[in-house]
Amino acid sequence: MPFQKADEATRTVFGIVTPEAADRDGERCYYETSNTFYQKWASEQAEASHGKSIANVRKQHGKTAAGRGIKTVFDYQAREIWRTGELVDTQSARCHLRCDRPRR
């Protein structure tokens, strides 16, 4: 997810994980079905992690864990799903917080 906000002191990042917009391949996620999926995923992750996480944060969509999801915001009007994550891996945090430029 491209970060819209990043806080180096708390290692938190915030950005859009799913907009209702066509991607490079012309494929589109629809807000209504994505919303349901994200709510179910967050609930399952919270249960599996005993409340410590609502999502995984991966390094470049790979298998390396970089952090944990801590909040999801469903913006019905904009038809976007936003997520706040905490970067717990020091190397990933250093790279993401200094290399990725927040976009809003």
C-alpha positions, -999 to 999 in steps of 0.1 A, spaced: 0 0 0 14 34 -8 16 53 25 -4 85 28 10 92 63 40 79 82 51 86 117 87 76 124 85 80 162 56 54 165 65 35 133 29 37 121 19 40 85 -15 49 70 -27 44 35 -54 32 11 -54 -6 8 -83 -9 -16 -99 19 -37 -128 12 -60 -107 21 -90 -93 1 -119 -57 -11 -115 -30 -13 -142 -46 -44 -156 -81 -28 -157 -93 -49 -128 -115 -33 -101 -122 -42 -65 -158 -33 -56 -162 -15 -23 -192 -36 -10 -176 -70 -15 -142 -58 -4 -156 -42 27 -172 -76 37 -139 -94 30 -118 -70 50 -141 -71 80 -140 -109 80 -102 -110 76 -97 -85 104 -119 -105 127 -101 -138 119 -67 -122 123 -77 -106 157 -89 -139 169 -58 -158 157 -34 -132 172 -54 -129 205 -62 -93 197 -26 -82 188 -33 -76 150 -61 -72 125 -39 -78 94 -5 -87 83 20 -62 70 43 -78 45 75 -65 29 69 -60 -8 40 -86 -8 65 -113 1 67 -137 29 87 -114 52 65 -100 80 72 -63 85 44 -54 110 8 -57 121 -24 -40 111 -39 -20 139 -69 -1 124 -91 -2 94 -112 27 82 -141 21 57 -148 53 37 -181 46 21 -184 80 5 -150 77 -12 -154 40 -18 -120 33 -2 -106 11 25 -78 25 46 -55 7 70 -31 18 98 -2 -5 104 27 -6 129 60 -16 114 77 -39 140 107 -51 119 135 -25 124 150 -29 89 116 -26 72 106 4 93 139 22 84 134 16 47 96 24 46 97 54 68 126 70 50 123 58 15 86 59 8 72 94 5 38 100 20 14 111 -8 -13 132 8 
